[in-house]
């Protein structure tokens, strides 16, 4: 209950006496329970509140009107920052110091008139402490102080619609996150850097993608893949797979986004509640129409004005140790909200929610950062807990070339691309397609992970229109006996006659000869050229030493 009587239940007896004194009615109660009855009856049953507009000063009226327009309540920390502070006092100190006689803020003045109460209310993210006007008091003083009350304040989030110039350049949607994740997982699985196939991925986006894979159980704490979980994940249809990533992002296993911000660093171990922060931000976005483009700057300013404590609250603005990545100064206090909470909100919009496909972005031009955003249809689907309506993709066939080159687009089924990529060397994306190549090294690496040529052949037969006959034969021979030819660099020493070679074999340089190729040629140990040259000079022979270009040295 949030009426006046219930709001006074935890009050000190001395506080009740002060309230009576401030309003000027007699207080004769012998105990707290009767005191609560007397205060509530006097304030609600008489004509005391009729002159509230003349009793309160403009600042006190402003505080009540503002709170009334918030639906009668606001988070305590936010209200105290805006209209406070309130000095905390026990019964003894309250009677000695009488703060009501010289209040230091509108909040403190209203507190000792019992026009403001304090209590915990349930929210979607758990209990939270609020400042509020008791319901029965609000019904009486609202029409006097605030006759133009906002009709439905809790549903109204006054974000500004973006101007056309702010969204003159609509950013293309990001690469589909399921395709990027497939590439990342395949690269991690075979120990390759996947950057060839993720060339436009920024450092924050790469960090987010890895963190999301970890939260979804696809990679472990040390960054190694979980084959069984990946197999199950790749079996999912795209809507279910995206919904799985969405739930993973919302869950406790996902690191807090503030740790991914490039501009700031957290020291120590602050009490981060990443789940609460995400859900709070999503609730603000959910209040916006999906039919409009919205100003990012206006969204940030409205959250700062109405719901600033979605990440930190109260003393946490001073107790968390956060500093700029480029300096040593700690950003302590609410005055750094823009650099911390503001930067985090901007990151949510232009980062995770954009990368997941839930938000579209607009900018003034190609050179400047986004200033506008809109909610995409995926946002409503995922917020409602239903599988997202994704456009159907016609599966592409794999293209093979006789030299062992493999070309796959994003429309090749992810499971097939993940498996085939593990058999190959990776090459940069070309013509909007992933480029791979089979080699003895890549096939040997695949064998080390339990992948055999028949498995690859089966995949290629299922997903390619045709396998070049020479490639088919080469893979079948590989399975039987490995590579049929070897090309490798060697250092060759050619001599003028068999007699010179015979003399060299009898010298101390004989240990540098690895293999004889003929009567006048041998393969020598790399790096032994100078020593062999000295021995041949001692035997009376000049040596013509050539570098790789064929020039004399």
C-alpha positions, 0 to 999 in steps of 0.5 A: 500500500502506498497511501499516507497511513502505510507510508508513515508506518516506519516513522520515528515518533519524533518525526511525526511530531515534527510533521504535525508542527510543520502543518500546525495541528495539535499532536497529543498521541501517546505512542507511534500507532496513535501518532500515525492515526493523528497525522493521517487524519489531520492531513487528509480529513481537514482543510490543511492541504487546500492552501498547499500552493501558498505554503510551498515555495516555487522549488518545492512545488516544482519538485512535487509537480515533476514527481507527479508527472512521473506517475507519482514516483521516481527512483530515490537516487534520481529524485535526490540528485535532482531535488535533494539531498536529504540528511539521514538522521536517527531519532536523537539527532533529529530532535537535537538538530531539527533539520526541518527548521532549516532544510537544505533542499526541496526534498528535505522540506517536503520530507518533513511535511510528509508530502514525500515518502520513501519505499521499495517497489518491484520493477522488471529488474527487481526491487528498487528504492523510490521517492513517491507521493502517497496516493491519497495525498496525490489525489488531493494536491495534484489538481491544485499544484499540477492541473495539467498533469501528463496523462500517461507519464509511464508510457511516454518517453519523450525522445525526439524524432530524427531530422532528415539530415541526421539520417541522410545516409542509411547505413547498410545492415551488418553482415548476418551475425549467424554467418559471422559466428560460423566463420569465427567458430571454424577459424578457432576450431582449426587454430586459424585467424579468421580475419581473412573472412571477417575483414570489416569486423572492428575490435569491439565487434570481435570482442562482442562476437567471442563473448556471445559465443562463450555465453551461448556455450560454443566456446569455453573459458579459455577460448576453445570450441565446444564441438558438441554444442556447435554441432547442435547449434548448427543444426538449428534453423536460422530463426531458432539459432538467432533466438538462442543468441538473443537469450544468451545475450540477455543472460548472466553468462554474457559479460557486461557491455561496459567492459567492451567499451574502447574508451574506458577501463574498469578497475577492481570488481564493481557490482555489475548487474549486466542483465538488469542494465540490458533489460532496462535499456530494452524497456526504454527502446520498447516505448518507442514506435517502430515507425519512426527514425529517432535521434540518438542524442535525444534518446541519451538525454531522455534516459539521463533525465528520466532513468539515469541509474540503469547501470549505477545508483546512489554512492556507486557513482563515487565508489566505482573505479572507472578511468579513461583508457588514455589517462589515469584520472578516475571518472568519479561522480554523476558528472561523468554520466555522459562518458560512462552511461551515455557511452554505454547507451550509444554502444548498445544502439550502434553495437550489439543491437545493430550487430544482432539486426534489431536496430537500423542506423542513419548518419548525416553522411558516410564520414560521420557517425550515426545520429539516428536509429530505428527499431527493426522488425526483429526487435518486436519479435525477439522482445515478444519471445517469438522466433524472428521472421527472417527472410528465407534464403535459397541455398547456394551450391559450392563452386569447385575448381580443378586446382583445389579452390573452393568458393562458398557464399553466405547462402551455403548452409552454415553447417556445411561451410563450417565443416568444409572450411576446416579442411582448407587453407583460407584466403581473403573474401573475393566477389562476396564469397568465401575463398578456400583451397585444399592443400596437403597441409590443410588435409593433414591438419584436418586429419589431426582433428579426426576429419578424413577425406571421405567425409569431405567428399561426402560434403562436396557431393551433397553441396556442389554441382560437380567435383572436378575428376582430378580433384576427386582422384587426388582426394581418393589417393590422399586417403590411401597414401597421402601426397603423391609428390613433394615440392620443397626448397633445397640448397644444391651444390653443383661441382665441376667434376666427380673428382671435386665431389670425391675430394669434398666427401673426404674433407671435414665439410662432408658432414654438411652433405645431406643427399647426392643427386648425381655425380656432380651435385649434392644437397647441402645443409642450409646455412653451411654455404660459407663453411663449404666455400672455405673448404673448397678454397683450401682444396684449390677451387673457386666457388660461385655463390648465387642468391635466390635471384641468381645473382653472384654474391 
